[in-house]
C-alpha cells in the first residue's frame, strides 16, 4: 500500500501530482535542484530534498540520485510527472529493482513505445501505415542531409525520446538541415538525457486532440526566446469554468535552466464559442510583470477568424503571422501606466487612512514621499 510518494519533477506538474496525493491522503516528497530551492513545489510538499546542481542531467535526470533520495526518505512510490525521466525505461527498471513502485508504464512498455524509432519499427512490422522516414538513429548531419533529400522536403527532425515539442525541428530545405540536426540533438540531451534523433516526412495541414493556453516567460517578438527573471506582480484569473495549473508567485525568480512555461490555463463552457469568450476574459485578467510573457500573443490568437471558426491546423501560426504581430504597443503601455497609477493611488489612500489615526504634524507631500519610497521619481 502506498503511503508516501516522491515526485521526480518540478514546476506545475509536480504541484498537480502533489495536490492529487494530498486528496488521497498520501504524503509527498519533493526533490529540487539548486535553481529550484525557492520553487512552489518545494514549499508545498510534506518533505523536500536537494538533488544537485541546476543542470538537469546532474539533478532531475540523475537516476541514482532520485532512487537514493526515495530510499532515504522512505518513499513507497515515485511519480515521474512528464518529461525528464517519465519515459526512461531504465529508471522504471531501477525502481522495480529497489522495491519502489513506479507510477507509470512498465519498462518493457516504454521500450516498446516510448522510443519513437522502436515504435515506428513495431508499427511497420504490424502493417500499420506510417509516413516515410528513418528506422535507425541518425549518425551524422551528413546522413541527415542525404536522407532529407531522398524523402523530399519538408521533413520533421524529431528526438527519439522526446515529447512536448522538445527536440523537434521542421526543415524546409537542405540549407536548414545541419543547424536543425545540431540544435535538436542538444535540446534532446538537455531535456531527456538522450540525443538520439530521426527523420519523418512532414505531413502538411494536419489537425491536432486539445485547446490549451500555455503561459510562458518568453519574448514573442524575439523568436519566442525565454525570458527568465523575477516576477514582480502576479494576478491570476478565476471564476466558473476556469482552471490554472501554475507554480509561480510574486517575487519568484524563473530560472534559465528549464522550460519557460509558467503555467497552463484551461477554460471550459457549454459551447466552443462560449469557451473562447471565457478565455478572452481570463487572458485579459491575467497580469504578470517583471518578465516578458506570451499573454498578449495568446489574446491575439483568440481573435483570429480561423481560430474562432475552428478552421486551423499546425500551420496556423505561420499562416496568420501578420495578424499575430503586436500592433497595439501604445495601448498596452497605457494600460500598464494606468495599473501603476491605480496601485499608487491605492497605497497613498491606505497610508492616509493609517496616518489619520496617528498624531502627525509634519507638512509633507504624500505623492512626493511615495515616489521617493518606491523609486518612482528615479525612473
C-alpha positions in Angstrom: 0.0 0.0 0.0 1.3 3.4 -1.0 1.7 5.9 1.9 4.4 8.3 0.6 5.2 9.4 -3.0 8.3 11.1 -4.2 7.6 13.3 -7.2 10.7 13.3 -9.5 9.9 16.5 -11.3 9.4 20.3 -10.8 7.1 23.2 -11.6 3.4 22.9 -12.2 3.3 19.2 -12.9 4.9 18.5 -9.5 2.3 20.6 -7.8 -0.5 18.8 -9.7 0.7 15.4 -8.6 1.1 16.6 -5.0 -2.4 18.0 -4.9 -3.8 14.7 -6.1 -1.7 12.9 -3.5 -3.0 15.1 -0.7 -6.6 14.5 -1.7 -5.8 10.8 -1.4 -4.2 11.2 2.0 -0.7 10.4 0.8 2.5 12.1 2.0 4.5 13.9 -0.7 8.2 14.3 -1.2 9.8 17.0 -3.4 13.2 16.9 -5.0 14.8 20.1 -6.2 17.9 21.4 -7.9 19.9 24.4 -6.6 18.0 26.6 -9.0 14.6 25.5 -7.6 15.3 25.9 -3.9 12.5 28.6 -3.6 10.1 26.9 -6.1 6.5 26.4 -5.0 6.5 22.6 -5.2 9.3 22.6 -2.6 7.3 24.5 -0.1 4.1 22.6 -0.8 5.5 19.1 -0.3 5.5 17.4 3.1 9.2 16.8 2.7 11.8 18.2 0.3 15.4 17.2 -0.5 18.1 18.8 -2.6 19.2 16.7 -5.6 22.0 18.5 -7.2 23.0 21.4 -9.5 20.7 23.3 -11.8 21.8 21.4 -14.8 19.1 18.7 -15.3 21.4 15.8 -16.1 23.0 16.3 -12.7 19.8 16.6 -10.8 16.3 15.7 -12.2 17.8 13.4 -14.8 20.1 11.6 -12.4 18.5 8.2 -11.8 20.7 7.1 -8.9 20.2 10.4 -7.0 16.4 10.1 -7.3 16.5 6.5 -6.2 18.8 7.3 -3.3 16.6 10.1 -2.1 13.5 7.9 -2.3 15.2 5.3 -0.2 16.5 7.9 2.3 13.0 9.4 2.9 11.2 6.0 2.9 9.0 6.7 -0.2 6.9 3.7 -1.3 6.5 5.1 -4.8 7.9 7.6 -7.3 5.8 9.6 -9.7 7.9 10.9 -12.7 5.4 13.6 -13.9 6.1 14.3 -17.6 9.4 14.9 -19.4 12.7 14.3 -17.5 12.7 10.6 -16.5 9.0 9.9 -17.2 9.7 7.9 -20.4 13.1 6.4 -19.3 12.7 2.6 -19.2 16.0 2.3 -17.2 14.5 4.5 -14.5 11.4 2.3 -14.3 13.5 -0.8 -14.1 15.8 0.6 -11.4 12.7 1.5 -9.3 11.5 -2.1 -9.6 14.9 -3.4 -8.6 14.9 -1.3 -5.5 11.4 -2.3 -4.5 9.9 1.1 -5.2 6.6 1.4 -7.1 7.0 3.3 -10.3 3.7 5.2 -11.0 3.7 4.7 -14.8 4.1 2.1 -17.6 6.4 -0.9 -17.1 9.9 -0.7 -18.5 9.0 -3.1 -21.3 6.1 -1.0 -22.4 8.3 2.1 -22.6 10.9 0.3 -24.6 8.2 -0.8 -27.0 6.5 2.6 -27.5 8.4 5.3 -25.6 11.3 5.2 -28.1 9.8 6.6 -31.2 12.2 4.8 -33.5 11.3 1.5 -31.9 7.6 2.4 -32.1 7.9 3.0 -35.8 9.5 -0.4 -36.3 6.7 -2.1 -34.5 4.0 -0.3 -36.4 5.7 -1.2 -39.7 6.0 -4.8 -38.6 2.3 -4.8 -37.7 1.3 -3.5 -41.1 0.3 -0.1 -39.8 0.8 2.7 -42.3 3.5 5.3 -41.3 4.9 8.3 -43.0 8.2 7.9 -44.8 11.2 8.2 -42.5 14.2 6.5 -40.9 14.1 3.3 -38.9 17.5 3.8 -37.4 19.0 6.7 -35.4 20.8 9.3 -37.4 24.5 9.1 -37.1 25.6 12.4 -38.6 24.5 15.7 -40.1 25.7 14.4 -43.5 23.5 11.4 -43.2 20.6 13.6 -42.3 21.2 15.8 -45.4 21.2 12.7 -47.6 18.0 11.2 -46.2 16.2 14.5 -46.3 17.0 14.9 -50.0 15.7 11.3 -50.6 12.5 11.8 -48.7 11.8 15.2 -50.0 11.1 18.4 -48.2 9.5 19.5 -45.9 10.7 16.9 -43.3 10.5 16.8 -39.5 13.5 16.0 -37.3 12.5 14.5 -34.0 14.0 13.4 -30.8 13.5 9.6 -30.4 12.8 10.0 -26.6 11.2 13.4 -27.0 7.8 14.8 -26.1 6.0 18.2 -25.8 7.7 19.5 -28.9 11.2 19.3 -27.4 14.0 18.2 -29.8 11.7 18.8 -32.8 12.6 20.8 -35.9 10.7 21.4 -39.2 13.1 21.5 -42.2 12.1 23.2 -45.4 15.3 23.0 -47.4 18.8 21.5 -47.4 20.4 24.7 -46.1 18.5 24.2 -42.8 19.4 20.5 -42.1 22.8 20.9 -40.3 21.7 23.5 -37.9 18.4 21.7 -37.2 20.3 18.5 -36.6 22.7 20.0 -34.1 20.1 22.1 -32.1 17.6 19.2 -31.9 20.3 16.8 -30.5 21.4 19.4 -28.0 17.9 20.2 -26.9 17.0 16.5 -26.6 20.1 15.8 -24.5 19.3 18.7 -22.2 15.6 17.7 -21.8 15.7 13.9 -21.9 19.3 12.8 -21.3 19.4 11.3 -24.8 20.4 12.9 -28.1 19.1 10.2 -30.5 17.1 11.8 -33.4 15.4 10.6 -36.5 13.5 11.9 -39.6 10.0 11.7 -40.8 8.2 13.2 -43.8 6.3 16.3 -42.6 2.5 15.9 -43.1 1.2 19.4 -44.1 -2.0 20.8 -42.6 -2.8 18.0 -40.1 -5.3 18.8 -37.3 -4.4 18.5 -33.6 -6.5 16.1 -29.9 -6.9 19.6 -27.4 -7.1 23.6 -26.9 -5.0 25.0 -24.1 -3.2 28.2 -23.3 0.3 27.7 -22.0 1.6 30.8 -20.3 5.3 31.1 -20.9 8.0 33.5 -19.9 9.2 34.2 -23.4 9.6 37.1 -25.8 7.2 36.5 -28.6 8.8 39.4 -30.6 12.2 37.8 -30.5 11.6 34.3 -31.8 10.0 33.2 -28.5 13.3 33.4 -26.6 13.0 32.5 -22.9 12.6 35.5 -20.6 13.9 34.5 -17.2 13.8 36.9 -14.3 11.9 37.9 -11.1 8.1 38.1 -11.2 7.3 41.5 -9.7 3.5 41.1 -9.6 1.1 38.2 -10.4 -2.7 38.3 -10.7 -4.3 35.1 -11.8 -7.8 35.0 -13.2 -10.6 32.9 -11.7 -14.3 32.2 -12.0 -16.6 29.4 -13.2 -15.1 27.2 -15.8 -11.5 28.3 -15.2 -8.6 26.1 -14.2 -5.0 27.2 -13.7 -2.1 24.8 -13.1 0.8 27.1 -12.2 3.8 27.2 -9.8 4.9 30.8 -9.6 4.2 33.6 -7.2 5.1 37.2 -6.5 8.9 37.5 -6.1 9.6 34.1 -7.7 12.7 34.0 -10.0 12.1 32.0 -13.1 15.4 30.1 -13.7 17.2 30.0 -17.1 17.8 26.2 -16.9 14.4 24.8 -17.7 11.3 25.1 -19.8 10.0 28.7 -19.6 6.4 27.6 -19.1 4.8 29.5 -16.1 1.5 27.5 -16.1 -1.4 26.1 -18.0 -4.7 28.0 -18.4 -7.7 25.9 -19.2 -11.3 27.0 -19.6 -14.5 25.1 -20.4 -18.0 26.1 -21.3 -21.2 24.6 -22.9 -20.0 25.5 -26.5 -16.8 26.3 -28.2 -17.8 29.9 -28.8 -18.6 30.4 -25.1 -15.2 28.8 -24.2 -13.4 31.2 -26.5 -15.2 34.2 -24.9 -14.3 32.9 -21.5 -10.7 32.5 -22.5 -10.6 36.1 -23.8 -11.9 37.3 -20.5 -9.4 35.3 -18.3 -6.4 36.3 -20.5 -7.4 39.9 -20.0 -7.4 39.4 -16.3 -4.1 37.5 -16.2 -1.4 40.0 -15.2 2.3 39.3 -14.9 5.0 41.9 -14.5 8.8 41.7 -14.2 9.3 39.2 -17.1 8.1 39.1 -20.7 5.3 36.6 -21.4 3.2 35.4 -24.3 -0.1 36.6 -22.7 -0.7 39.4 -25.3 0.2 36.9 -28.1 -2.4 34.5 -26.8 -5.0 37.2 -26.6 -4.5 37.9 -30.3 -4.9 34.3 -31.2 -8.3 34.3 -29.5 -9.5 36.9 -32.1 -8.1 35.3 -35.3 -11.0 34.3 -37.5 -9.5 30.9 -38.4 -9.2 30.1 -34.7 -12.7 31.3 -33.9 -14.2 29.2 -36.7 -12.1 26.2 -35.8 -10.5 26.2 -39.3 -6.9 25.7 -38.3 -4.1 23.2 -38.3 -0.4 23.0 -37.3 0.4 25.8 -39.9 -1.9 28.2 -38.0 0.9 30.4 -36.6 2.7 30.6 -39.9 -0.4 31.3 -41.9 -1.6 34.1 -39.5 1.7 35.5 -38.7 0.8 39.1 -39.8 -2.4 39.1 -37.6 -0.4 37.9 -34.6 2.2 40.7 -34.8 2.0 43.1 -32.0 0.4 46.4 -33.2 -1.2 48.0 -30.1 2.1 48.8 -28.3 0.8 52.2 -27.2 -2.4 50.8 -25.8 -0.6 48.1 -23.8 1.8 50.7 -22.4 -1.1 52.9 -21.4 -2.8 50.0 -19.7 0.4 49.3 -17.7 0.7 53.0 -16.7 -2.9 53.0 -15.6 -2.3 50.0 -13.5 0.7 51.6 -11.8 -1.2 54.8 -11.2 -4.1 52.9 -9.7 -1.8 51.0 -7.4 0.0 54.2 -6.3 -3.4 55.8 -5.5 -4.4 52.8 -3.5 -1.2 52.8 -1.4 -1.5 56.6 -0.8 -5.1 56.2 0.3 -4.1 53.4 2.6 -1.3 55.4 4.1 -3.6 58.4 4.6 -6.2 56.3 6.4 -3.5 54.9 8.7 -2.0 58.4 9.3 -5.4 59.8 10.2 -5.4 57.6 13.2 -2.0 58.7 14.4 -0.7 62.2 15.5 1.5 63.6 12.7 2.0 67.3 12.3 4.7 67.1 9.6 3.9 69.2 6.5 4.7 66.7 3.7 3.7 65.9 0.2 2.2 62.4 0.2 2.9 61.9 -3.6 6.5 63.0 -3.2 7.1 60.8 -0.2 5.5 57.9 -2.0 7.6 58.5 -5.1 10.8 58.6 -3.1 9.9 55.5 -1.2 9.0 53.5 -4.3 11.7 54.9 -6.5 9.1 56.3 -9.0 10.9 59.7 -9.1 14.1 57.9 -10.2 12.5 56.3 -13.3 
